[in-house]
Amino acid sequence: MIEFDLDKQTIKDLEIFLDSNSVNSISNFYNQTKTNGGNSFLYQLMKNPITEINELRQRTELIQFILETDFELKINSSQLEFIEHYQRLNIAPLRNNFFDAFLQNLSYRITPTNNYYIIKSGVQQLVYLLVELKEKIEALNKSGIPVKLAEYQKNILKLIENPDFKDLYDKRLKITYTKLNKLDNLFRKKYKNELGKIIDLVYNLDAFISIAKVAKQKNLTLPNYSNLTTQSISIEEFYHPLLNNAVPYSIEIDESSNLCFLTGPNMAGKSTFLKSVGLLVYLAHIGFPIPAKKMTTTIYNGIVTTINLSDDINLGYSHFYNEVNRIKETILKIKEKKKLFVIFDELFRGTNVKDAFDGSLLIIKSFANISNSTFFISTHITEVAEEVKNLRNIQFKLFGSKLVDNIPIYEYKLENGISHERLGMYILKNEKIIEILDSMTNNKYSL
């Protein structure tokens, strides 16, 4: 299986995880986990997109099942934390015989100890957990559940249906001091490894339940996966999940038009669109529900975005030099991975217009000829479009605007075509920059 390529720049561009400057993130958006272990597993899923189509389908089937059945576990963070703390207790298990159990319980009553308290509480919490798992897992129809949940069910039932635990599920069960010693021996000695694996499965379920909850609350849908070996992606009415009242987009790309050439004035919505389409490709490769009406995609071997590339002051690199390096990195990744989803927002913004035109033309022509990868490229240099408009592998999209009383109005709608709008001077005038400068100049000369 090819490892999916997701580098730091792309993670930053798509705002997947929180950093010191973020107020929100995609990881937080999907996180309603009840346990720290569930939170950690969710993070691992998001950190590691995959290229295995069967695994992705199994994930989406599991999430869809949980969503439709409202499958839930009555667990909480403090319960699981206490269970883990109990299992890590670095003292010998209580001895499983009546005489020792009596003496240990008597000793605790006379002089309470923290370790004995942890054992009592840990055993009780584990019993609660196993009872909950038995109720929920046995209620599942073995013939009608997703493959992944069937695997979880099989592993959990193997433990909870063990004859050693048969007395746990009696509603009248009272954990006497003799029962406590027996269970501590079972939990921390005989079945310690098996219980550890079951707790890991509980964390997995916690994460998937969280994802399904978000899907239901936010009206998300699950992606579909195509078996085509060529690059192909179709998304209907998608939007960025962190935006309120977002205008939806639709896009379709295949090997006959593998490059989307995007134009439009500043603030018209180009960068948001590029982040949104990149984000959905990423989410599809972790098997998560997406903010869209429908999505079908082939499997890519990675995603590379260049949206918020900065200067590298520490190394003395200019913005232009970093752009060139990023393009080189991308080309080498395409050579290695073969099938990538690539986004460049404003090619060569860090150099003069002539070099930007020549460089953009060269790169766009070259990328259009790489039919096994998909490219989304935006630029202000619309003259490049005239040079490549006859290339069959390029589709042209734009975000337009209109002037109302000399004020630019943006509708954020993705349309076909090439935008030649230049609104920079209108924005300067609206912000009264020219008036301020004129007043300063006039004041200077009037002194």
C-alpha positions in Angstrom: 0.0 0.0 0.0 1.4 3.4 -1.0 1.7 5.9 1.9 -0.5 8.9 1.5 1.5 12.2 1.2 0.4 14.9 3.6 3.1 17.4 4.5 3.3 20.2 7.1 2.5 23.0 4.6 -0.7 21.2 3.5 -1.8 20.6 7.1 -1.3 24.3 7.8 -3.1 25.4 4.6 -6.1 23.3 5.3 -6.2 24.2 9.0 -6.6 20.5 10.0 -5.1 20.8 13.5 -4.9 23.7 16.0 -1.8 25.8 16.2 -0.9 28.7 18.4 -2.6 31.2 16.0 -5.8 29.2 15.3 -9.2 29.8 16.8 -10.7 26.8 15.1 -9.7 23.6 13.3 -11.0 20.7 11.4 -9.9 18.3 14.1 -12.0 20.2 16.6 -15.0 20.3 14.2 -15.2 16.4 14.3 -14.3 16.0 17.9 -17.1 15.1 20.3 -15.3 12.2 21.9 -16.0 11.3 25.5 -12.6 9.9 26.4 -9.0 10.9 26.1 -8.3 7.6 24.3 -11.1 8.4 21.8 -9.6 11.8 21.3 -6.1 10.3 20.6 -7.6 7.7 18.2 -9.5 10.4 16.3 -6.2 12.4 16.0 -4.4 9.4 14.6 -7.1 8.9 12.0 -6.8 12.5 10.9 -3.0 12.5 11.0 -2.8 9.4 8.7 -4.9 9.5 5.5 -4.7 6.2 3.6 -4.8 4.9 0.1 -6.5 1.6 0.8 -10.0 1.8 -0.7 -11.4 -1.2 1.2 -10.4 0.3 4.5 -11.9 3.6 3.6 -15.2 1.9 2.6 -15.2 0.0 5.8 -14.8 3.2 7.8 -17.6 5.0 6.0 -19.9 1.9 6.4 -19.3 1.9 10.1 -20.0 5.6 10.4 -23.1 5.3 8.3 -24.4 2.4 10.5 -23.7 4.4 13.7 -25.4 7.4 12.2 -28.5 5.5 11.2 -28.9 3.4 14.3 -27.8 6.0 16.9 -25.5 3.4 18.4 -24.1 4.8 21.6 -22.0 3.8 24.6 -22.6 5.1 28.1 -19.0 5.9 28.9 -17.1 9.0 30.2 -13.6 10.2 30.4 -13.1 9.9 34.1 -14.4 6.3 34.1 -11.8 5.2 31.4 -9.0 7.2 33.0 -9.7 5.5 36.3 -9.7 2.1 34.7 -6.4 2.8 33.0 -4.9 4.1 36.2 -6.1 1.0 38.0 -4.6 -1.3 35.4 -1.3 0.5 35.7 -1.2 0.0 39.4 2.3 -1.2 40.2 1.5 -3.7 43.1 0.7 -7.4 43.0 -2.9 -8.4 42.4 -4.9 -9.2 45.4 -4.6 -12.9 46.4 -7.6 -14.9 45.3 -8.5 -16.9 48.5 -11.0 -16.3 51.3 -8.5 -15.9 54.1 -6.3 -13.2 52.3 -9.4 -11.4 51.1 -10.8 -11.2 54.6 -7.5 -9.9 56.1 -6.9 -7.4 53.3 -10.4 -6.0 53.6 -10.1 -5.8 57.4 -6.8 -4.0 57.2 -8.3 -1.5 54.8 -11.2 -0.8 57.2 -8.8 -0.2 60.1 -6.2 1.7 58.1 -7.5 2.8 54.6 -4.9 2.8 51.9 -4.9 4.6 48.5 -4.0 1.4 46.6 -6.8 -0.6 48.0 -9.2 2.2 47.2 -7.9 2.3 43.6 -8.4 -1.4 43.3 -12.0 -1.2 44.6 -13.0 1.7 42.4 -11.1 0.3 39.3 -12.8 -3.1 39.6 -16.2 -1.4 40.0 -15.7 0.8 36.9 -14.5 -2.1 34.8 -17.6 -4.1 35.8 -19.8 -1.2 34.7 -17.9 -1.0 31.4 -18.2 -4.7 30.7 -21.9 -4.7 31.5 -22.5 -1.8 29.2 -20.5 -3.5 26.4 -22.4 -6.8 26.8 -25.7 -5.0 26.6 -24.8 -3.0 23.5 -22.7 -5.5 21.6 -25.0 -8.5 22.1 -27.9 -6.5 20.8 -26.3 -6.0 17.4 -27.5 -8.2 14.6 -24.4 -10.3 13.7 -25.5 -10.7 10.1 -26.4 -7.1 9.4 -23.6 -5.0 10.7 -20.5 -3.5 8.9 -17.3 -5.5 8.6 -15.4 -3.3 11.0 -18.1 -3.3 13.7 -18.3 -7.1 13.3 -14.6 -7.3 14.0 -15.1 -5.2 17.2 -18.1 -7.3 18.2 -16.2 -10.6 17.8 -13.2 -9.4 19.9 -15.4 -7.9 22.7 -17.7 -11.0 22.9 -14.7 -13.3 23.2 -13.9 -11.6 26.5 -17.3 -10.7 28.0 -18.7 -14.1 27.3 -15.8 -15.9 29.0 -17.1 -18.2 31.8 -14.8 -16.4 34.3 -17.0 -13.3 33.9 -20.5 -14.9 33.9 -21.4 -13.6 37.4 -20.7 -9.9 36.4 -23.9 -9.5 34.5 -26.2 -10.4 37.4 -28.1 -7.2 38.2 -28.0 -8.2 41.9 -24.2 -8.5 41.8 -22.6 -7.1 44.9 -18.8 -6.9 44.9 -17.9 -8.5 48.3 -14.3 -8.5 49.5 -13.9 -12.1 48.2 -15.4 -11.1 44.8 -13.1 -8.1 44.8 -10.0 -10.2 45.2 -11.1 -12.6 42.5 -11.9 -9.9 40.0 -8.7 -8.0 40.7 -6.8 -11.2 39.9 -8.7 -11.7 36.7 -8.5 -8.0 35.6 -4.8 -7.3 36.4 -3.3 -10.7 35.9 -5.1 -13.4 33.9 -6.9 -11.1 31.4 -4.8 -8.0 31.6 -3.7 -7.9 28.0 -7.2 -8.9 26.7 -8.8 -6.1 28.7 -6.2 -3.6 27.3 -7.3 -4.5 23.8 -11.0 -4.2 24.6 -10.4 -0.7 26.1 -8.6 0.3 22.8 -11.7 -0.9 20.9 -13.8 1.2 23.2 -11.7 4.2 22.3 -12.0 3.4 18.6 -15.8 3.2 18.9 -15.8 6.5 20.9 -14.1 8.2 18.0 -16.4 6.8 15.3 -19.5 7.6 17.4 -18.2 11.2 17.6 -17.7 11.4 13.9 -21.2 10.0 13.3 -22.7 12.5 15.7 -21.1 15.4 13.9 -22.3 14.1 10.6 -25.9 14.0 11.9 -25.8 17.4 13.6 -24.1 19.1 10.6 -26.0 17.3 7.9 -22.8 15.8 6.3 -22.6 13.0 3.8 -20.1 10.2 3.3 -17.9 10.1 0.3 -18.1 7.4 -2.4 -15.0 5.8 -3.9 -14.4 4.9 -7.5 -12.3 1.9 -8.6 -11.0 3.8 -11.6 -7.2 3.9 -11.8 -7.2 7.3 -13.6 -7.7 10.5 -11.6 -11.3 11.5 -11.3 -13.4 13.5 -8.8 -16.9 14.8 -8.7 -18.4 16.9 -5.9 -21.8 18.4 -5.7 -22.8 21.4 -3.5 -19.8 21.4 -1.2 -18.6 24.1 1.1 -16.1 24.8 3.9 -17.3 23.3 7.2 -16.1 26.2 9.3 -18.0 28.8 7.4 -21.6 29.9 8.3 -24.1 30.3 5.4 -21.5 29.3 2.8 -22.4 29.4 -0.9 -21.9 25.8 -2.2 -19.7 24.9 -5.1 -19.8 22.0 -7.6 -16.9 20.7 -9.6 -16.0 17.7 -11.8 -12.5 16.7 -12.9 -11.3 13.7 -14.9 -8.4 12.8 -17.1 -9.8 14.8 -20.0 -9.7 18.0 -17.9 -7.2 17.4 -15.1 -6.3 21.1 -14.5 -8.7 23.7 -13.1 -7.6 27.3 -14.0 -9.1 29.7 -11.5 -9.4 33.5 -11.8 -11.2 36.3 -10.1 -10.5 39.5 -8.2 -9.2 39.7 -4.6 -11.8 38.8 -1.9 -14.0 37.0 -4.5 -13.6 33.6 -2.8 -10.8 31.9 -4.7 -8.7 30.9 -1.7 -11.8 29.7 0.3 -12.8 27.5 -2.6 -9.3 26.0 -3.0 -9.2 25.3 0.8 -12.6 23.7 0.6 -11.9 21.4 -2.4 -8.5 20.4 -0.9 -10.1 19.7 2.5 -12.8 17.4 1.0 -10.1 15.4 -0.8 -8.3 15.0 2.5 -11.4 14.1 4.4 -12.3 11.5 1.8 -8.9 9.8 2.4 -9.6 9.4 6.1 -13.1 8.1 5.5 -14.9 11.0 7.2 -18.3 12.6 6.4 -18.0 15.7 4.2 -19.9 19.0 3.9 -21.4 18.2 0.4 -24.5 16.8 -1.2 -22.5 14.1 -2.9 -18.8 13.2 -3.6 -17.2 10.5 -5.7 -13.5 10.2 -6.0 -10.8 7.9 -7.1 -8.0 7.3 -4.6 -5.1 9.7 -4.7 -1.6 9.0 -3.3 -1.4 12.4 -1.6 -2.4 16.0 -1.5 -0.1 19.0 -1.9 -1.3 22.6 -1.3 0.4 25.9 -1.5 -2.1 28.5 -0.2 -0.4 30.4 2.7 3.3 30.0 1.8 5.4 32.4 3.8 9.0 33.8 3.6 11.6 31.8 5.6 13.4 34.6 7.4 15.6 32.3 9.4 17.1 30.8 6.3 17.1 34.1 4.4 14.7 32.8 1.7 12.4 35.1 -0.1 8.8 34.3 -0.9 9.7 33.7 -4.6 12.5 31.3 -3.6 10.1 29.4 -1.4 7.6 29.2 -4.2 10.2 27.8 -6.6 11.2 25.2 -3.9 7.6 24.3 -3.4 7.1 23.7 -7.1 10.2 21.6 -7.2 9.0 19.5 -4.2 5.6 19.0 -5.8 7.1 17.8 -9.1 9.4 15.4 -7.3 6.4 14.1 -5.3 4.4 13.6 -8.5 7.4 11.7 -10.0 7.4 9.4 -6.9 3.7 9.1 -6.0 2.3 9.3 -9.6 -1.2 10.4 -8.6 -1.5 13.5 -6.5 -4.1 16.2 -5.9 -2.3 19.6 -6.2 -3.4 23.1 -5.3 -1.5 26.3 -6.0 -3.1 29.6 -5.0 -1.6 32.6 -6.8 1.4 31.2 -8.6 4.5 33.3 -8.4 3.0 36.1 -6.4 6.5 36.8 -5.0 8.1 38.1 -8.1 7.7 40.7 -10.9 4.9 40.5 -13.4 7.0 39.4 -16.3 8.6 36.5 -14.5 5.3 35.6 -12.9 3.7 35.4 -16.4 6.5 33.3 -17.9 6.8 31.1 -14.9 3.0 30.6 -14.6 2.7 29.8 -18.3 5.5 27.2 -18.1 4.1 25.5 -15.0 0.5 25.4 -16.1 1.3 24.0 -19.5 3.5 21.3 -17.9 1.0 20.4 -15.3 -1.8 20.1 -17.9 0.2 17.4 -19.6 0.5 15.3 -16.4 -2.8 13.4 -16.8 -2.5 11.1 -13.8 -2.7 14.0 -11.3 -5.2 16.7 -10.6 -4.3 20.4 -10.4 -6.2 23.5 -9.1 -4.3 26.7 -9.9 -5.4 30.3 -9.3 -3.7 33.4 -10.7 -4.3 37.1 -11.1 -2.3 37.1 -14.3 -5.2 36.3 -16.6 -3.1 36.9 -19.7 -1.8 33.4 -19.1 -5.3 32.1 -19.8 -5.2 33.4 -23.3 -2.1 31.4 -24.0 -3.5 28.1 -22.7 -7.2 28.4 -23.5 -6.9 26.0 -26.4 -5.4 23.2 -24.3 -8.0 20.5 -24.0 -6.9 19.4 -20.5 -7.7 22.7 -18.8 -11.1 23.9 -17.6 -11.6 27.5 -16.7 -13.5 28.6 -13.6 -14.0 32.1 -12.1 -15.3 34.0 -9.2 -16.9 37.2 -10.3 -18.1 40.4 -8.8 -20.2 43.4 -9.8 -20.0 47.1 -9.0 -23.0 48.7 -7.3 -22.5 52.4 -6.7 -18.8 51.9 -7.2 -18.7 49.3 -4.5 -17.7 45.7 -5.4 -20.3 43.1 -4.5 -19.2 39.5 -4.3 -21.6 36.6 -4.8 -19.0 33.8 -4.2 -20.4 31.7 -7.0 -18.2 29.4 -9.0 -18.8 30.0 -12.7 -17.3 28.9 -16.0 -14.9 31.2 -17.8 -12.0 33.6 -17.2 -12.3 36.7 -15.1 -10.6 39.9 -16.3 -11.9 42.0 -13.5 -9.4 44.3 -11.7 -10.9 45.9 -8.6 -7.7 47.0 -6.8 -8.2 50.7 -7.7 -11.9 50.6 -6.6 -10.9 49.2 -3.3 -8.2 51.8 -2.8 -10.7 54.6 -3.6 -13.4 53.0 -1.3 -10.9 53.0 1.6 -10.1 56.6 0.8 -6.4 55.9 0.5 -6.0 58.3 -2.3 -7.8 61.1 -0.5 -5.7 60.6 2.6 -2.5 60.7 0.5 -3.7 63.8 -1.3 -4.5 65.6 2.0 -1.0 64.7 3.3 0.6 66.0 0.1 -1.4 69.2 0.2 -0.6 69.8 3.8 3.1 69.3 3.1 3.2 71.8 0.4 1.0 74.3 2.3 3.6 74.6 5.1 
